Amino acid sequence: MKQLLAAALATLAFAAAADTWPSKAVTMVVPFPPGGSTDQVARAVGPLLTDKFKQSFLVDNKAGATGTIGATFVKRAAPDGYTFLVTSLGPLVIVPHLLKGMQFDPLKDFDTITVAVQSPNVLVVPVNSPHKSLADVVAFNKANPGKMTFASAGNGSSDHLTAELFWQQVGTKGIHVPYKGGAPAHTDIMGGQVDASFQNVNSVLQYIKGGKMRALAVTSAKRSPVLPDVPTMAEAGVANVEVTSWQAIVAPKGLPADVRQKAHDAFVEALNSPKVKEQFTSIGFEMVANTPAEFAAFQQKEYAKWKQVIETGKITIE
């Protein structure tokens, strides 16, 4: 009888939580500095959620340690619907294979809410580069292994690992040149200090359109709507280099089911609003806004994929 009563009280408590959520300010932790793609996602949906619920949805940038400081903070937060992590794929599927002694397990310590947006990477070279196609890059790398430089936004970033995956697929190797963020990498690509880079489409679209970088191929299964004349990697002759950079929302493990559903529905509604949709699709993002179950299955697949790439390439960042 006591067990039945306890179960009934718990059910009532969960229902009450969903009915009243949110009854105070909600914090969206971004584990990176302000201004990047992940931060933009949080700041785009925040005002819409604030208007909807008449409670503040605040962005808190807790940067450092490749996103793990912010992720660890959220893992330790109460699973009550008042703390969410808005993050890139890094802390959830890449960094766990690169850092030892992490304070969280990305597959066990969070409740998935939704993948917000995704964007392919694009292989770019300086406009004065002799390489006019992906075939040119492949031929040069095979003839000159370990000579061609590839910039990235940092060790363990999606652009770094895309280059590693590319080298594995074509059976050669280049030189990885990590920068402290995308901006300095972009400067040196345009200046010709580095030979090539796999950059997020949204981060370099303005430079491609402005004639400051040459785009050779995108890493998506289909051509990017914002770069319709640029072939996919497969179309250009290199299969199995399909990569998307993505941003997603998770919560501390143990979120009441009703609160999780209500939060998911609210985040998806905000992501699918015309204003937010236009903001992101115009710069090369695809809106995803999937279910928690779809996100969890996707995370498992991505986690296994990057584990294999990192182990095959013997990649470390420590």
N, C-alpha and C positions, 0 to 999 in steps of 0.2 A: 504493500500500500504506500509506504514511504517513497519507494522508487517511482511509482506512478505519479505521486504528487510532485516529486522533484522534477520529473520529466515534463509534467504539465506546466509547472512554474517556469521552467526553462523556455518552453515553447512560447508562453505568454511574454516572457522577457524579450525574446528575439523579435516577436511581433511588435511589441512596444518600441523596440529599438528602431525598427524599420519605419514605423509610423511617425516617429519623432525625428528621425535622421534627415538632415542635419539640424541640430538644435543649437549649435555653436560653430565657430570658425573651423574650417577644414584646411589642413596644411598639405600642399603638394610639394614634396621634396624633389628637387632636381639635383642630381649628384655631379653636376658640371657647372662651370661659370655661366653667368648671364650672357645671352646673345647667340648661343648655338641653336641648332635645330631642336634639341630636346627642350631647351628653355622656351623656345618659340611655341611649341605645342602646349606647354603648361599655361603660358601667358595668353594664348589664344582662347582656350576653353574656360579659363578662370572667370573672366567677367560674365560670360553667359551663365555659368553655374551660380555665380553670385546673384545675378538677376533672377534666376529661376527659383532659388531657395530662400532668398533674402538673408543669406548667411555668407560671410566672406570665404572665398576659396583663395588662399594665399600661396604664393610661390616662395619657397625657401631654398636658396642655392647652397648646397653643402658639398662643395667640390673637393677633389683630392683623391689620390691613390686610385686612378683610373676608374673613378665612380664608386669605389667600394666603401668609402666613408659614408656617403649618403645612403647607400643601400643597407649598410649595417645599422645605421640609425633607424631606418624604417623597419627593419627586421625586429628590432628591440622595442618598437612602439606598441602600444595597446592595439589589439585588433578590433577597434570599435568604429571604424569608418571615419575617423578624424585625421588620419595620416595616410597618405598615398605616396608611392614612388613613381615619378614620371621619368623614365630612363631610356637610354638607347639600348641596343642589343648587347653592348659590351659587358656590363656587370652580370647580365642574365645568361649569356651563352659563350662568351669568349674569355673574359678575364679569369674565370674559375680554372681554366686549363693553363694559365700563365703564372698565377700567383700562388704561393704556398701560404698556409696559415690564415686563410680567409675566415672571417667571422660569420659567414652565412653560407648556406647551401641554396643556390638559386632555384633548384627544382623542388625543395622541400619547405623553405622558410617563407614563401610568399603565396598569396592567393592571386591568381591571374584575374585581371579585369578586362582589358582589351588591348590589342595592338592598334595604335592610333593611325599611324601612317607608315609608308615604306617608300624607299627610293632606290633605284639601281645606282651602281657606280658607273663611271665612264672613264675609259682610258684616254688621257689627254697628253699631248706633247706640246712643246713651244711652237709658235706659228712658223718659226724659221727652221724647224727640225727637218732633216732629210727624210724622216719616216712619214709617208703619206697614207699608210694603211696598216691594219693589224698584221697583215702578211709581212710587211717591211720590218716591223718590230720583232716578229717571230724569227724571221731569217737572220736579222742582226744578232739576236740573242743566241741563236744556235751556232752562228759562226764566231761569236765573241762572248762565250760564257763568262759571267762575272765582270762584265765591263759596263753594261748599261745601268744607269742609276734611276731608281724609282723612289720618288718622294712619298712620304705619308704624314698624316697629322700626329703620328706618334706610335711607339711600339704597342702592338696589340690592337690597333685601330682597324676598322673594317677595310680601309684602303691598304694598310700594310698586309693584312691577311689575304686580300684579293690578289695582290701581287704574288704572294707565296703560292696561292692556289693556281694562278696562271703559270708560274714557273713549273709547278708539279705536273700540270697537264701537258705542257709542251716539252718537258724533259730538259730544261736548262735552268740557269740561275742568273739573276741580276744582282745589283747592289742596293740594299734597302737603306734609304736615307731618312731617318725619323726626324720630324720637327716637333716643336712644342705647340701644336695646334695647326689648324688648317690654313690660317691667314699667312704665316711665314712660308709655308709650303707653296701656296698659290703664287706668292711674290717671286720665288725662285724658279718656279715652272715658267712663268711668263718671262722672266729674265734670262732663261736658258741655262741657269746654273745646274739644273737637273734635267735628265733626258725624258722622263715620263712619270705618270702617276695615275693610279685608279682613284679618282675623287668622287664624292657623292655628287650626283647630277645637280641637285639643288644648290650646292655650295659654289659650283663653278659655271653655272648656266650663263650668268651675266658676262663672264670672260669669253666663253665660247661664242655667244651672240655678238659680243663686241670685237671679235676678231683678235683676241689676245691669247687664245689657246686653240689648238686644233683637236677636235674630238674624233677618235678613230673607231670606237666600239662601245656599246653599253652592255652591262652585265645582267640585264633582265632577259626573261624568256621572249618577250615581245619588245619591239622598238618603243622608245619613250615618246609620248605624245608631244613633249616639248623639244625633242630632237628627232623628228621623223625621218631625216635623211641619214642618220647615223645607224649603221647596222648593229645587230646584236653580235656578241662574241661568236655564237654558233654560226650565224650567217656569214661572218667574216673568216670562219675556218677553224675556230677553237671551241670545241664542245666542253660541257661540264664546268664552265666558269659562270654559273648563275649565282649572283650575289645581290641581296638587297640590304640596305642599311635601314633599320626601323626603330621607331620610338613606340614605347608601350607604357601601360599603367598597371601597377600591381599594388597589393596591400599586404600588411603583416598577416601571416598565416592565422587562420581561426576567425576570420570575419564572419559574423552571423549571415546565414544564407540570404535572408531577406534584404539585409543592408547591402550585401554584395550585388544582388540583382538590381536594387534601386540605384546604386552607384554606377553600375555598368550602363544601365539604361540612360542615366543622366549624361555620362561622359559621351556615349555614342550619339545622343541627340545633339550635344554641343559640337562634336566633330562633324556631324552631317549637316550642320546649319550652313546656309548658302555663303555666309561671310567667311567662315573658317575653311570651308571647302575651296572657295576661290583663292584664299590666301595661300593654301598649300599646293593645290593642283597647278596653279600658275607658275610655280617654280620647280615643278617636276616631281612632286610627291603624288603617290596614289593613296587615297583614303582607304583604310582597311576596316576599322571599327567592327572587329569580329567578336564572337562570344567568348566567355572565359574558357569553355571546353576547347574551342578551336585554337585559342591562344596557347593553352597548355600543350596541345598536341604539336603545334608549330614550334614551341620552345624546345620540346624534347628532340625534334628533328634537327633544329639548328644547333643545339648543344652537341649532338653526336657528330654533326658535320664539321664543326670547327674544332672539336677534339681531334678528329682524324687529321685535319689539315695541320694543326699545331704539332701533333706527335710525329707525323710524317716529315715535316720540315724541321723538327727538333728546335722549335722556336721558344725562346725564353725572353723575359723582360726584366729579370732580377739579376 
